[in-house]
Amino acid sequence: MTVEVRRVVVPETFEATLVEARMVTPRVRELIFERVDGKAFSFQSGQWVSLVLPLVDEKDRPLRRSYSIASVPRPGSRFELVVTRVDEGRGSTWLHEMTVGTSLEVKGPQGMFQRAADAGPSLFVATGTGVAPFRGMIHDALAAGGTTPLWVLFGVRAPADALYREEFEALEKTNPRLRFMLSMSRPPDDWAGYRGYVQTHVLDLWSQLSEHGRPEAYVCGVKKMLLEVRQVLKTHGFAERAQLHLESYD
Ligand SMILES: Cc1cc2nc3c(=O)[nH]c(=O)nc-3n(C[C@H](O)[C@H](O)[C@H](O)COP(=O)(O)OP(=O)(O)OC[C@H]3O[C@@H](n4cnc5c(N)ncnc54)[C@H](O)[C@@H]3O)c2cc1C
């Protein structure tokens, strides 16, 4: 009998300073933080951090918000986040106005949303900043080598919202196993790619991926999209629980 022993790692709490920030789409700000203590920031692609903001919640406790680590793992004390400005959202609005040079408390990295090195053909489905954890996962998988297909289906409203598009398209040119597909809900008239919500294309892509082995889906974004993707796959009897990996932002 094999007994799986999972090591429970208690996330660290540390101070980090915002060292660089820029708007990367009309509603998304990229924030680059650096640990104040200069220690290395180590994480597994797919994990997230919790930020303690200088605001309080309805119970007068510090306001905490979680963000996927958008960086590609590399040595050093820096890490990147991408934050969508949510209308009337207190946390995201504060982060969009945070001044470079100021610091806050961070707890992390945390989370189990990860792709195993020996995972099967993989379909990564994201909307908006849900693509953040896939950046590291894709870079890791390409660096590890192999031929297992890595397909990214990314739902955005319009071309300006397509975070990391140039980066994924550049990787796609040199890595035939990577396929990057944008699906736009408000595309320009001449858009020849996918249209509409990602959930309408999942089934077809899953069937195509099945020709390469037993697929796995990694889905990240708001819960409504996650549930619809899961429903589409389940209704057609395709996805066992172990083949679906979901990370909900709300
Ligand atoms: C594990 C985890 C990782 C996350 N990673 C990211 C990330 O990398 N980038 C990011 O922008 N957010 C991420 N979020 C969401 C983030 O924690 C906040 O919920 C978000 O910034 C809204 O906080 P707020 O205080 O501004 O809004 P609130 O007042 O708390 O309002 C919440 C509302 O915002 C909606 N919402 C939450 N996230 C998003 C989003 N990304 N896009 C559109 N609407 C959203 C929710 O549906 C909800 O209606 C993550 C959440 C979790 C649990």
The ligand as an SDF file (V2000), in Angstrom:
LIG
                    3D

 53 58  0  0  0  0  0  0  0  0999 V2000
   -6.7920   32.5860   -5.1210 C   0  0  0  0  0  0  0  0  0  0  0  0
   -7.2050   33.9170   -5.7250 C   0  0  0  0  0  0  0  0  0  0  0  0
   -6.3850   34.5180   -6.6630 C   0  0  0  0  0  0  0  0  0  0  0  0
   -6.7660   35.7270   -7.2330 C   0  0  0  0  0  0  0  0  0  0  0  0
   -5.9530   36.2970   -8.1700 N   0  0  0  0  0  0  0  0  0  0  0  0
   -6.2890   37.4620   -8.7630 C   0  0  0  0  0  0  0  0  0  0  0  0
   -5.4460   38.0500   -9.7530 C   0  0  0  0  0  0  0  0  0  0  0  0
   -4.3520   37.5550  -10.1020 O   0  0  0  0  0  0  0  0  0  0  0  0
   -5.8500   39.2360  -10.2980 N   0  0  0  0  0  0  0  0  0  0  0  0
   -7.0270   39.8450   -9.9450 C   0  0  0  0  0  0  0  0  0  0  0  0
   -7.3180   40.9120  -10.4870 O   0  0  0  0  0  0  0  0  0  0  0  0
   -7.8520   39.3090   -9.0030 N   0  0  0  0  0  0  0  0  0  0  0  0
   -7.5030   38.1410   -8.3860 C   0  0  0  0  0  0  0  0  0  0  0  0
   -8.3080   37.6210   -7.4030 N   0  0  0  0  0  0  0  0  0  0  0  0
   -9.4650   38.3870   -6.9430 C   0  0  0  0  0  0  0  0  0  0  0  0
   -9.0140   39.3880   -5.8420 C   0  0  0  0  0  0  0  0  0  0  0  0
   -8.6510   38.6690   -4.6810 O   0  0  0  0  0  0  0  0  0  0  0  0
  -10.1410   40.3420   -5.4470 C   0  0  0  0  0  0  0  0  0  0  0  0
  -11.3130   39.6170   -5.1860 O   0  0  0  0  0  0  0  0  0  0  0  0
  -10.4140   41.3810   -6.5220 C   0  0  0  0  0  0  0  0  0  0  0  0
   -9.2650   42.1930   -6.7090 O   0  0  0  0  0  0  0  0  0  0  0  0
  -11.6130   42.2590   -6.1170 C   0  0  0  0  0  0  0  0  0  0  0  0
  -11.3620   42.8170   -4.8660 O   0  0  0  0  0  0  0  0  0  0  0  0
  -11.9960   44.2390   -4.4980 P   0  0  0  0  0  0  0  0  0  0  0  0
  -11.7930   44.4940   -3.0440 O   0  0  0  0  0  0  0  0  0  0  0  0
  -11.5120   45.2790   -5.4450 O   0  0  0  0  0  0  0  0  0  0  0  0
  -13.5070   44.0210   -4.8360 O   0  0  0  0  0  0  0  0  0  0  0  0
  -14.6970   43.5090   -3.8980 P   0  0  0  0  0  0  0  0  0  0  0  0
  -15.3730   44.6400   -3.3060 O   0  0  0  0  0  0  0  0  0  0  0  0
  -14.1930   42.4520   -2.9920 O   0  0  0  0  0  0  0  0  0  0  0  0
  -15.6400   42.9050   -5.0430 O   0  0  0  0  0  0  0  0  0  0  0  0
  -15.5460   41.5830   -5.4380 C   0  0  0  0  0  0  0  0  0  0  0  0
  -16.1960   41.4800   -6.8050 C   0  0  0  0  0  0  0  0  0  0  0  0
  -15.1630   41.4930   -7.7700 O   0  0  0  0  0  0  0  0  0  0  0  0
  -15.3420   40.4330   -8.6700 C   0  0  0  0  0  0  0  0  0  0  0  0
  -13.9850   40.0370   -9.0890 N   0  0  0  0  0  0  0  0  0  0  0  0
  -13.0240   39.4560   -8.3290 C   0  0  0  0  0  0  0  0  0  0  0  0
  -11.9060   39.2780   -9.0600 N   0  0  0  0  0  0  0  0  0  0  0  0
  -12.1640   39.7630  -10.2860 C   0  0  0  0  0  0  0  0  0  0  0  0
  -11.3930   39.8630  -11.4550 C   0  0  0  0  0  0  0  0  0  0  0  0
  -10.1140   39.4620  -11.5070 N   0  0  0  0  0  0  0  0  0  0  0  0
  -11.9750   40.4060  -12.5360 N   0  0  0  0  0  0  0  0  0  0  0  0
  -13.2370   40.8730  -12.4850 C   0  0  0  0  0  0  0  0  0  0  0  0
  -14.0300   40.7980  -11.3930 N   0  0  0  0  0  0  0  0  0  0  0  0
  -13.4870   40.2430  -10.3050 C   0  0  0  0  0  0  0  0  0  0  0  0
  -16.0880   39.3850   -7.9090 C   0  0  0  0  0  0  0  0  0  0  0  0
  -16.8890   38.6020   -8.7620 O   0  0  0  0  0  0  0  0  0  0  0  0
  -16.9490   40.1960   -6.9850 C   0  0  0  0  0  0  0  0  0  0  0  0
  -18.1850   40.4850   -7.5930 O   0  0  0  0  0  0  0  0  0  0  0  0
   -7.9530   36.3800   -6.8400 C   0  0  0  0  0  0  0  0  0  0  0  0
   -8.7730   35.7720   -5.8610 C   0  0  0  0  0  0  0  0  0  0  0  0
   -8.4040   34.5600   -5.3230 C   0  0  0  0  0  0  0  0  0  0  0  0
   -9.3010   33.9360   -4.2830 C   0  0  0  0  0  0  0  0  0  0  0  0
  1  2  1  0
  2  3  1  0
  2 52  2  0
  3  4  2  0
  4  5  1  0
  4 50  1  0
  5  6  2  0
  6  7  1  0
  6 13  1  0
  7  8  2  0
  7  9  1  0
  9 10  1  0
 10 11  2  0
 10 12  1  0
 12 13  2  0
 13 14  1  0
 14 15  1  0
 14 50  1  0
 15 16  1  0
 16 17  1  0
 16 18  1  0
 18 19  1  0
 18 20  1  0
 20 21  1  0
 20 22  1  0
 22 23  1  0
 23 24  1  0
 24 25  2  0
 24 26  1  0
 24 27  1  0
 27 28  1  0
 28 29  2  0
 28 30  1  0
 28 31  1  0
 31 32  1  0
 32 33  1  0
 33 34  1  0
 33 48  1  0
 34 35  1  0
 35 36  1  0
 35 46  1  0
 36 37  1  0
 36 45  1  0
 37 38  2  0
 38 39  1  0
 39 40  1  0
 39 45  2  0
 40 41  1  0
 40 42  2  0
 42 43  1  0
 43 44  2  0
 44 45  1  0
 46 47  1  0
 46 48  1  0
 48 49  1  0
 50 51  2  0
 51 52  1  0
 52 53  1  0
M  END
$$$$
